[in-house]
Amino acid sequence: MSLAGLIKGNPAIKKLVHRLLIPKGEARPRLWVKLILNRFFHHRGKGSAIRRYTRVDVLPFNKFELGDRSTIEDFSTINNGVGDVIIGNNTLIGMGNVIIGPVNIGNDVIFAQNIVASGLNHEYRDISMPVHRQNVTVGQITVEDECWIAANVVITAGVTIGRHCVIAAGAVVTKDIPPYTVAAGNPAKPIKRYDHDLKDWVRV
């Protein structure tokens, strides 16, 4: 049995390892994890940058990848505690973004300011328990290549945004958006699509 299998298969060992990585009641990894352990597990591409005031809460048991020439700006939070966070090449994660895995962001993507993309949800159906004690669910978020996500957008768990989409400022994306689409509103709905025959954007 592998070391990972041994840890996952034994609740007591799993709890001990978890406490070695993360203080009780927190989501932020211990300093030794950030400074030493993560260097062996995560990939930073050539020319990539994570600004000084970014909170990078990444752990070794899920992936964190930042592609070539990609940047994560100040005051953002990146968290891979419940799922991988993968960011492609030539992609900008603007100031004040919150990205909670599982999230896969493609190449040549622009995330503007104050965007929340969270693949994590909390269960709430059992009214005999506080929400924070109930299980969490996860759903993969995928943002394909060449998208522009404008300021203050929320992308909910399980959503795929297709290639070369534009999501208008303040939109709440709760369902998949097809490629080459402009979407706006709460919930976000397509307002334009690119017509490859007309070679122009047309209203829908």
N, C-alpha and C positions, 0 to 999 in steps of 0.2 A: 504494500500500500504506500502511496506517495505521502509526503509530509503534509501537503494540502488536504489530501483525503483523510489523513489521521486527525488533523485539526477540525475539519468540518464534521467528522463522524463522532466526535467526542464533545458533548456540550460543555463539560468542565474545562477542557483544554481550550476550546474555542473562546470561552468567556475570559480565560486568563490571557490569551494572546490578544484579544480585543482590548483588554485593559492596558496591556503593554503598549499598544498602538495609540489608544485614544483615552483620555481621562473620562471617568464616569460622568454621564450626563452631558457630555459635550460632543460636538461634531468635528472639532479641530484636532488634527493629529498632534502627538507630542513632538517637541522640538527635534529630538534625535531621529524621528521618522522623516521629518522634512529635510534635515541637514545631511543625513547619512543614508538611510534605507532607500528612500525614493529614487536616489540617483541610479540605483541598479535596476529599477523596474520601469521607469517612465522615459519617454522619448521627447527630446526637444530638437526641432529641425534647425538646419543651418540658417543663421540670420534671424532666428525668432527672438521675440522679446516678451518678457513678463514684467510690467512696470512695478516699481518699488512698493506702491501702496495697494497692490492686489492681494486679496486673501485667497491663498491656494490650499484648500483643504483636500489634498489628495492622499490616498493610501495605497499600499502596494498590492492589495488583493483585487483591485480593478484597474483598468488601463487609464492612463492619461497621456495623450499624444498631442503635441503642438507642431504643426507642419513648418516647412521652410518659409522664412520671411513673413511669418504670421506674428501678430502682436495682440497681447491682452493688456488693455489700458488700466490706469489707476482706478481704485475703488470698486473693482469687480470682485466677484466671488466665484470660484470654481470648486465644485464638490463632486467627487467620484465615489462617495461612500456606498451608494446603492447601485451604481452602474457606471460603465465606461464613459469617459469624456474624450472624444476624438475631434480634433480641429485640423482641417486640411491646410494646404499651402496658400500663401498670399491672402490670408483671411484676417480681418480686423474685428476684434471684440472690443467695442467702445467702452467709454467710462461708465461705471456703475452697473454693469451687467451682472446678473446672477444666472449661473449655468449649473444645474444639478443633473447628473447623469441618471439614466443612460441617454446621452446626447451625442449625435454624430453630425458635425458641421463640415460641409464640403470645402472645395477650393474656391478662391476668389469671392468670398462672401463678405458682406459688410453687415455687422451688427452695430447699430447706432448706440444711443445712450439709454440707460435704465431699462433694459430688456430683461425679462424673466423667462427662461426656458427651463422648465422643471419636468424631468421624467418621473418624479416622485409624487405620489398622492397618499393621503392618510385615509384609512377607513374611519367611518363615523356611525355605522348603522346600529351598533350596540349601545343603546342609550344608558345602560347600567355602568358604562366605563367612560372615563374621560377620553377624548379623541387621541391625546398623546400616548395613551397606553394601548391603543388598538394597533392592529397590523398596518403596515404600509404596503402599497402596491406600486409597481413600476410599469412604465410603458415607454418604449424607445421613441425618442424624438429624432427625426432626420431632417436636416436642412441641406438640400442638394446644391451643387455648384452654382456660382454666379448670382446668388440671391442678395437682395438688399432688404434688411429688416429695419424699419425706421424706429424712431425713439418711442419708448414706453409701451412696446408691444409685449403681450404675454402669449407664450406658446405652451400649450398644455400637453400632458403626457400622452404618448401614443400617436402624435401628429407627424405627418410627413409633408414638407413644403418642397414642391418640385423645382426643377432647374430653372434658373433665371426668373424667379418670382420677385415681386415687390409687395411687401406687406406695409400698408400705410400706418402712420403714427397712431398709437393708442389702440390698435386692433387687438382683439383677443381671439387667438387661433385655436379653435376647439375641434376642427375637422381638417382632413387632408386638403391641401391646395394643389391643383394640377400644375404641371410645368407651364412656364410662360404666361403667368397670370398675375394681375394686380388685384389684391384683396384688401378690403377695408371693413371696419365696423366691429361691433360686439353683439353676437359672434361674427367673426370675419367671413365675408362672402366675396366671391369674385365680382369685380366691377369692370375689368378689361381682360381681354386675352389677345395674345399675338396671333394674327392670321398669317400663316406662312405662305398662302397663295397671294394675298393682298400685300404682304410684306409691310404690315402696319398693325398697330394696336387698335382693337375695336371694342366698343362697349358691349356688355352682355346683359 
